[in-house]
Amino acid sequence: MLILTCPYCGVKGEETEFHSGGEAHLKRFGPGSSDADFEQYLFMRENPKGVHLERWRHANGCGKWFHAARCTVTLEVFGTYSAQTTEPPQHIRDAISARRPGWTWREFS
């Protein structure tokens, strides 16, 4: 089972305490964007076998959204961090690189 820690209230719990919100760090396109950009935002998602950056909500706790870096194969969690950040913090990237040398994910690695 996936075990996550909410970065806001510090509660550590099973995935049933949280609600998945899909891929993190999506570049959103608003009015005036091209059809191709809007299509990319709506439909194109990463679905890796390995490290993935995701959005989660502490549904049965503080209710806040946060990001988690985890491995989709082993359910290993590399860390959680605020949803207001635009990219994974360096300590999360370092933790991933230490355990998965050569990993890449979009522009973060």
N, C-alpha and C positions, 0 to 999 in steps of 0.2 A: 504494500500500500504506500502511496505517496504521502510523505510527511512534510508539511510546510510550516514556516514560521512567519507570522504577520509582522512586517517591519514597523508597524505603527503601535500596536498594543503589546507585541512580544509574545502572543499566544502561539504555542506550537501545537498543531493538531493534524488529524488525518484529513485527506482530501475531501471527505464528506462534510467537513466544517466550512469548506470554501466552495466557491463557484468559479469554474473556468470561464474566461472571457476571450479566448482565442489568442492569436499571435500579438506580440508586443511590438512596439516601435514602428507601426505602420505610418507611412507618409500619407497624410490626408489631402485630398484635392477638393476645392470648393468651386463655387460659381466661376465660370470663365475658363475652367480647365478643359483640356482636350478630351475627346471621347476615349482615347487610348489611355490617358492618365487615370480617368475616372474608372474605366474598366479594370485597370491594374489594381486600383485601391479596393474595389468591390469584390473581385473574384480571385485574384492571384495571391495565394498564401503558401508559405513554407510548410512543408510536412516532412521534416527530416527524420532519418533514423539516426538518432544521436542527440547532440545538444540543441535545445530549442529555448527561445525566449518567449514567455507567455504572460498574459494578463490574468490575474486572479482577484477575486473579491472575497473578503472575509465575511461571508454571508451570515454565519451564526455567531458573530462577534461584533467588532467595531463597525463593520459594513463598508470599510474603505477598500479601494482598488489598489493593487500593487503589482509589481512584476516579479517573475521567478525565472531563474535559469535552471534548467533541468535536463536530464538525459531521458529521451523517450524510450530507450531500450532497457536501462537498468533502474529507472525511477530515482536515480541519484540527484539530489538537489544541490546545486552549487551555491545558491544564495537567493535571497529575496531583497527587493529594494523598492523605493518609492515610485509610484506610477507617474509622478511629475518629472522624472528624469528623461532626457531625450536619448540617452544611450546607457548601456550597462556601465556601472561604476568600475573603475580599474581593478578593485579587489575582487570583483566577480569575474572579470575577464582573466585575471591572474589565476584564480582558483580553477577555472575551466582549462586554461592552458597547461597548468601543472598536471592535471589528470588526463587531458586529451590533447597532447602536443599536435600542432598543425591544424587545429579546428578552425573553421571559418563559418561565418553566418552573416550574410549580406555584407555590410561595410564594417561590422564589428568583428574583431579577432584579436 
